[in-house]
Amino acid sequence: MTVAPETPPAELQTTAGPTLTQVQPTKPAPPTGPQPALDTTKRSVELDQVVFDTFNGSSVRLSDANAELVDRLRDAIQPIYTPAYDDVSGGGWLNDSDLVLGYEAGGEAFAYPINMLNFHELVNDIIDGVPVLVSYCPLCGSGVVYDRRVGDETLLFGNTSALYENDLVMFDYNSGSYWFQTAAEAIVGTRTGTRLTPLLATIITWSVWKELHPDTQVLARNQPEISQPPGYDRDPFAGGAYEDRLNEFKFPFPVSIGDLDRRLRASEVAISIRVGDVEKAYPLRRIGNTVVNDEIAGEPVVVFSQIDGSNGNGFLRTVDERVLTFSQTDGVITDTETGSTWDFFGRATSGELEDETLELITARRAFWFSLAFAVPGIELWETR
């Protein structure tokens, strides 16, 4: 349900937008020409909850923003619309402990260094025939790959330079609507209430990803559309100072402090996995380097956790109608029923079930504050 409309600023009132040429099935292209105006009469949040970063130490709420400011800030954090990739050697500049957002499709693997996503946040692409949006919000630690299709339309996404609850707000060039990144839900504009479909992806250390995927492609440091690449070797969020500020409720941008879910610290990294209509969160540092056998909506699931990259993967733990029980000892994952060994991506590497693969469940990874805002009242795994 949308909020009862107020009269929007005259500069932002709806005008007829151009028709966006449908994205071709090869690669997306950078947007050209005028963009659709944002229809602020349709929304699920108040306009003053969406806040623009003006990049000069100040901020402006959407309720106070004029069209000139909105235009100037659009894509100020430059997305990548025509991504170029290198082979695995192109990741030679990365440290083994650096994180990547990993995605597999059509028998190919792709790595998106978080050090690069810190500066670009969005990558539009078409992989294995599927239009995808690789998205990452540095302020909420949220990395998710989404399907860009909504119904029979393919959307192209840009960056508003705004935030909602300290989380990236992106927009689609088709309707001009604003989307909340962690939830992938449109919150202002004609598409309000629409959600994107998340795809199977994981955040993991570069060393583990390339070991599991020696033929991976990696997002190239030199992108054709980025004339002056920023200093990707520098991670402005490393060191833990930012997380400490979150835990003291010192958010860079406005957050509804009274609505914060305080079952975990704000900066705790968790993944959520969904089965049917039920979504459950797993705080990775509380789990540690181990596994969790669990059930969601009556389905047996397992979470493999790695705290060195603060990452986890969730799977259905059924193979050929046999429910498996997993454990981890000295970094080796096995199932009790057959003694087979498994890798972090749910593939049996030896034993009776060798070459079997667990069904990966779509997961979201984010700081707890952001995940809890995206899924209010989310069920939380707790130690027993």
N, C-alpha and C positions, 0 to 999 in steps of 0.2 A: 504494500500500500504506500502511495506517495504522500508526502507531507502536503497539507493544504497550501496552495501557492500564495506567495506574496507577489507584489508587483516587482519584477526584476529591474535592475538598472536599465535605463533606456538603451544604453550602448550594447547590452547583451540580449535584448529582446529578439525573439526568433525572426529570422528572415529566411527566405528560400535559399537553400544551399545548392551548390552544383552537384551534378550527378558524377559520382566517382567511377571511373572506368574499372570494371571488374579485374581483379588481380589475375594475371595469366598463370597457367599451370606450370611455368618454368621457375622463375624467380620473381619476387616482388620488386617493385621499382620505387624510387623516392617519390613522394607526392609532389605534384605540381599544381599551380593555379590556386584560386581562392578555396577556402575551406568552409564547411557548413557552420552556421552560427549555433551556439549552444542554446537549447531551449531550457531555460531555467524554471519554467512553470511546471515541469515534470521532474520529480526528484524524490528520493527516499531519505535524504538528510537535509538539514538546514544549510543555506548557502554560506553562513558564517563558519561552518565547520570545515569547509574546504579552504585551505590557506596556501597562497602562492609564496614560494621562496623567491625573493627579488635579487638574491645573490649580492646584496650590498649590506648585509647584516640586519635587514628588516624583512617584514612579511606583510602581505595584504590579503584580507579575506575576500572570497569570491563575491560576497554581498557588497563589497566596496570597490571591486575591480572594474576598470573600464576596458573597452575593447582594445585600445592601444596597448595597454599593459598585457592583457591576455595574449595578444598577437606577438608581442616582443618576447614573452617568456616561453611561447610554444616551441618545443624542441631545443630550448637553450641547453638542456642536457641531451646531447645528440644521439638519437637512436641509430641503429645500423639497419638500413633497408635493403642493401645488396651485399650480404656477407660473403667474404672470401675466407677460405680455409687453407691451412697447410697440413702436411702429413705430420706424424707424431714428432718428427725432428723439429717442427716449428714451435713446439712447446719447450725447447731447450732453455729458454730464458726463465722458465718457472722453477721454483724450488719444489722438492718432493712434497713438502708439507703444505704447499699452496692448494687452495680449494678450487675445484672446477664444478660446474653444473654439467652433469653428463646425461646424454640422451642417445637412445638407440632406436633405429628404425630401418626397415628394409635390409637388415643384415649389416648395416653400417653404424659406427659409433662416432659421436660428436662431443667435443669437450669445449666448454665456454668458461675461460678463466674468470674467477670472481674478481681478480685484479682489473680485468677489462670491464666487466659488468658494473663495477663500482662507478665507472665514468660514463657508461652508455645506457645501462638499465634495461633497454629493450632491443631485441634482435628479431626482425621479421624475416621469415624464410619459408621455403617449401621443401620439405624433406620426405622422400618416398611418396610423393604425390599429395601430402597433407600440408596445408598451410599452417605453420606453427608460429607461436610467439614465445620466444625465450625471454623471461622477465625476471628481474632481480631488483629488490629494494634494499639498498645498503642500510637504511635506517631501521629496518625491521628484520634483517637477515633472511628475507623471504625469497627463495628461488623456486620458480615454477615454470614449466613449459605448458602452454595452452594451445588448443586447437582454435585457429582464428575464424572458423566457420560458425555462423549462426543461421540456422535454417538453410536457405539456398544462397546465402550471401557470404562472401569472404571479406572480412574486415582487415583494414590496415591500421596499425596502432602507432601513435606518437606520444610524446611526453608533454604534459601540461606544465611541468615544473611546480605543481601544487601537491599538497599532501592532505590526506584525511586520516585522522588519528595517528599522525606521524608515519604514514605509509604512502608510498607512491600512488599518485593518481595519473592514470594514462587516459588517452582519448582515442576514439576511432574516427578516422577521416570520412567514413561513410555517413555518419549521422552527427558527428561532433560531440557525442555523449561522453561523459566522464566515468571512468571505471576505477574501482578500488582494487589494487593489485592482488593482495593476499587472497581476497575472496573472489576475485575476477568477476565482480558484479558491477553493473552500471548503476551509479548512484545519482547522477544528474543528467537530464537529457531524455530524448525520445525513447531510448532503449532502457530506461530505468527499470531495474528488477531482472533484467536479462543476465544470465551467467555464461561464462565460457567453460568449456570442458577441459579439465586438466589431463595431461598425458603423463606417461610413465617416465620419470626422470629422477635423478639423485644428485645431491651435493656430496662430494667425496674428495679425498686428497688426490693430487695429480699422480703421485707414485702408485697408488692402488689402481686408479683408473687406467693408466697406461699399461700396468702389469696385466690387468684383465682384458684390455683392449689394445694390443700392440699395434694394430692397424688403425687406431682412432684418427680422425681428423680433428684439428684444433683450430679454433677461431684465430685467424691470422692477425698479428700485431699491426700489420700495414693493410688497412682497409681502403679501397679505392675512393670511398666517399669522405674519408676523414683526412683532411689536408694537413692538420697539425695534431698528430696523436699526442694525448697527454702522457704523463709519466706513469706507465702501467706498473713499473717496478715498485712504486710506492703504494702501500695500502693505508689509506688515512684512517681506517677503522681497526688497525692492528694494535695490540698491546693491552687491551682490556679496559682502557679509560672510558670508552664510550659505554660499554656495558655497565660499568660502575655508576655512571650518571643515570642510566635508565633505572637502575635499582633504587636510586635516590629520588625517582620520579622527576628528574631534571631532563625532560624531553626537549629536543631542539625545536619542535613545533607543537602546537596545542594538542592535548590529549584530554579526553573526558576522564579525569582522575577518579571521579566518583563512581565511574562504571568499570574501572579496572578490575579484572579478575585476579585476586590476590592469593589464589591457591599455590601459585609458584611465583618466584621472583620475575620481574618484568623481562629480564634478559636471558632467562633460561631458554636454551634451544630445545625445541620439541618437534616431533613430526606427528602429523595426524593422518590416520588412514580411515577410509570410509567403506563400509559394507552396507549395501542397500541405503537406507535413510539414516544410518547411525554412523557418527564420526567420533573417533576416540583419539586422544592425544597421549604421546609417550615422551616424557622428558628424558633426553638421552644421557645426560650426566648422572642422573639418578639410577639409570639402568646400568651404565658402565659398558665395558667391553664384554658383552655377553648377549644372551638371547632371552626373549620373553615369549612363552607360550600362552596364548590367550584365546578368548572367543569374543566376537563382535556380531551382534544380531544372530546368534546361534551358529555362526560360521567359525571353525577353528582357524586361527591366524597365528603367525609368528613374526616377531620383530627382531632383526639382527641389528645390533647397535655397535657403533665405533665412536668413542669419545675423542680420539685424536683428531678427527675431522668433524666432531659433533654431528654425526650423520647416522641415519638409520634407514633400513628398508623393511617394508612389510609385505608378507606373502600369505596366501592361503596355504595351510600346511597339510593339504590332502594330495596324495598321488595315487592315481588309479583307485579312488574311493577308499584308500587307506589313510587314516589320520596319523600323522607322524608327530613325535615329541622330540624337540631339539635341545641340545646343550652345547656349551662351548668350554673347552679346557685348553689352556695355553694357546689361545688363538685359533684352535681347530674346532670347527662346527661339525657335529655328528647328529644323526638321529638315533634314538634309542631302539627303534623297532628293527632296523637293518644294520646299524653301525656304519652306514655310508657317510662319507665326508662331503661337505658342501662349502661352496665359496660364498662371499658376501652378497652375490647377486642371485642366490638361490639355485645354483647349478651343482648337481652332484658330480664330484670329480673322481670318486673312486667308490668301490663297494657294489653291493647288489643293485643299487639304483643309479649307477654311473650313467651319465648323459641325460638323466631326467632333470627337469627344470620346474621349480615351484612357480605358481602363478603370482606374479608381482601385482601388488595392489597400489593404485594411485595414491601418492602421499604428498602432503605439503610440509615443508620445513620452514620454520620461522621462529623468531623470538616469541616467547609466550604471550606478551602483551598483545602482539599483532594477531596471532592465531586466535586468541580468545575474543578479540573484537570481530574477527571474521566469522567465527562460529560461536555465538554467545551460548554459555552454558554447556560447552563441549564436555563430553565425558572424559575423565582423566584417569590414566593408569596410575595406581599407587602400589608401593611395595607391600607385600603381605607378610 
